[in-house]
Amino acid sequence: MSDQIYQIFEQQQKERGVDVEEVKLRIKQLNIETPSWGYGDSGTRFKVFQQEGVPRDPFEKIEDAAQVHKYTGNSPGVAIHIPWDKVDNYEELKQHAKEHEVHLGAVNPNLFQHDDYKFGSVTNADPAIRRKATEHLLECVDIARTVESKNLSLWFADGTNYPGQGDLRKRKHWMEECLREMYLAMDEDMRMLIEYKFFEPAFYHTELADWGMAYNMAQKLGPKAEVLVDTGHHPQGTNIEHIVAYLLDEQRLGGFHFNSRKYADDDLIAAAHNPYELFLIFYQIVQAQKDRSHGIRNNAENIAYMLDQCHNLEPKIPAMIRSITNVQTLYAKALLINLEEVNEAQEKNDILCAEHAVRKAFEFDVTPLLRVMREESGLPVDPMQAYLNSGYGEKILSRGKGGASW
């Protein structure tokens, strides 16, 4: 029966002018890093709820991340956070990842948890603290070089809570000075991914409050600097797909942190609350992948996709698997958009036909497509159930409580 359903789906897409084999290939090529910190204990401002079986060190985080890749096939990279994942020997950590058929991905500096950073890190009024923050950024460049990572992902909690607390323009210049030193220390094939967030933990102003500030900083630094879009880091109602289209056109879209939120930055499972938004983001990317402009197409083909989620209540590994499969589903739907049909309607100013051409791709059930794609890749057709049946979740309970946390 499942073969018949897929054949019907395939014929249906063929009649629409969609190359299903190309769609499957695109999905197979999709790589989404999972975050090492997403496997440890985490919580809210009020409490960290400890779970049994969470990793006790970076090596066990990699082992758990390898389970997600084993069952989804699209998550071979593991992003690391320093000093949360600090070890004495990074070559050993890199080899451990290789032995578990994954690799170390983006390196994320931590400039928000040390007591010295109470009033800011790279924008602190104290030059000694700014120097300390810069040295940590340089340390992370060296770590990235050792583990053969090409991406350094930067997010800053720096900001103020009250008018007059800090000189906004001085702080802007201090940040640029620190990032420029880091930029010059990076290898030519490395990328600096600059993230932004409009509030929290600072409530009056944040140094990089929106994509325009991050883009401006990247422009000032040079071509190795690009913008990272976190889907949870925007005011309510923000048109994120418009930001994506703009950055693609400027060839400065460096990466994504996928998560979901209802109100503010909730770090929930990707597409849990607004799957249509993620579909529309992928629509812009798919369109750019087929652009005749080499630069835009090249940018779209080299986006660093990452999850950034800290699951406080859900079991860690299944939550990551759910996010990956949700992303796969919405990317597959976006690949089914007949762009020629959309373009024709746009040229005629036919609003309803253009919108319908996009929406009907979203409404297709891509389950038959994903099942066949997974079978062809030697993966379980139901990644979640396969993991739950594996016994790994029960096995790691022997770690007990009190594992690594952020």
Secondary structure, DSSP 8 states (H G I E B T S, - for coil): -HHHHHHHHHHHHHHTT--HHHHHHHHHH--EEEEGGGGSB-B-SS-B---TT--SSHHHHHHHHHHHHHHHSS--EEEEEETTT--S-HHHHHHHHHHTT-EEEEEEE--SSSGGGTT-STT-SSHHHHHHHHHHHHHHHHHHHHHT--EEEE----EESSTTSS-HHHHHHHHHHHHHHHHHHS-TT-EEEEE--SSSS-SSEETT-SHHHHHHHHHHH-TTEEEEEETTSS-TT--HHHHHHHHHHTT-EEEEEE-B-SSS---B-TTSS-HHHHHHHHHHHHHHHT-S-HHHHHHHHT-EEEE----SSS-HHHHHHHHHHHHHHHHHHHHT--HHHHHHHHHTT-HHHHHHHHHHHHTS--HHHHHHHHHHTT--SSHHHHHHHHSHHHHGGGG-S---B-
